[in-house]
Amino acid sequence: MTTHKLLDHYYKLFNQPDFIADDPVQIPHRFSKLQDIEIMGFFAAILAWGQRKTIINKSKELCELFGNTPHDFMLHHTENDLKTLLHFKHRTFNATDLLYFVHFFKQYYTQHQSLETAFAQFITPQDQHVGKALVGFHQLFCSLPDFPARTRKHIATPAAKSACKRLNMYLRWLVRKDSQGVDFGLWQNISPSQLVCPLDVHVERVARKIGLLQRPQTDWEAAVELTTHLKQFDPKDPVKYDFALFGMGVSKEF
């Protein structure tokens, strides 16, 4: 079987509605309002390191803390509401980080309808990938007064050579759209062809094994290299093969 056929086979196998139940993407799928999907998708993606079950449970905990109305919470929370967040922790993400995230979302959604602008404003249709969008978003996110320095590590940027796995996964969720309904496809100003493949441990291992990734470092250049190879198989939607590479890795078939 050729690499192309192998990827297509596993893409179709894993890009199914039942994928949602065991993946952090289930968190934004709990909502129907655009802004709620954006906010909880963002939190689920940023918290996505460690075991998927733990990530999902901690994201559900956040949903509860936001009263299951995250957009409304961001815009209209009180000081007492913020106190309920003080004990939240997931690995190195703590209450200091969470309070700044809430502060950013309040400021942002007071002025904008959709979080898409926070990324899309930094790139043009001519850009090959979302690198500039991620650099711009990082600068925007960290720009408010009293930004806590410790929070910077939670928002990756290609400018620091990060592979930006979690943000690339988030952009996949919001930008990609197909008939299977795992990804949302709600954002129109970033093209699926500009997405960069999320480079997690499963994807990286399988990509190296089947010859799609040569660069020894796990960094931004590696993520772009992998995506460039995937574009040979589908230039308009290369990151659909994230399903295949991740699924092949998780299923232990590779």
Secondary structure as GFF3:
##gff-version 3
##sequence-region A 1 254
A	DSSP	alpha_helix	3	14	.	.	.	ID=ss1
A	DSSP	three_ten_helix	17	22	.	.	.	ID=ss2
A	DSSP	three_ten_helix	24	26	.	.	.	ID=ss3
A	DSSP	three_ten_helix	28	30	.	.	.	ID=ss4
A	DSSP	alpha_helix	34	46	.	.	.	ID=ss5
A	DSSP	alpha_helix	52	65	.	.	.	ID=ss6
A	DSSP	alpha_helix	70	76	.	.	.	ID=ss7
A	DSSP	alpha_helix	79	83	.	.	.	ID=ss8
A	DSSP	alpha_helix	95	111	.	.	.	ID=ss9
A	DSSP	alpha_helix	116	120	.	.	.	ID=ss10
A	DSSP	alpha_helix	131	141	.	.	.	ID=ss11
A	DSSP	three_ten_helix	149	154	.	.	.	ID=ss12
A	DSSP	three_ten_helix	158	160	.	.	.	ID=ss13
A	DSSP	alpha_helix	165	175	.	.	.	ID=ss14
A	DSSP	three_ten_helix	192	194	.	.	.	ID=ss15
A	DSSP	alpha_helix	201	209	.	.	.	ID=ss16
A	DSSP	alpha_helix	220	230	.	.	.	ID=ss17
A	DSSP	three_ten_helix	238	240	.	.	.	ID=ss18
A	DSSP	alpha_helix	241	250	.	.	.	ID=ss19
###
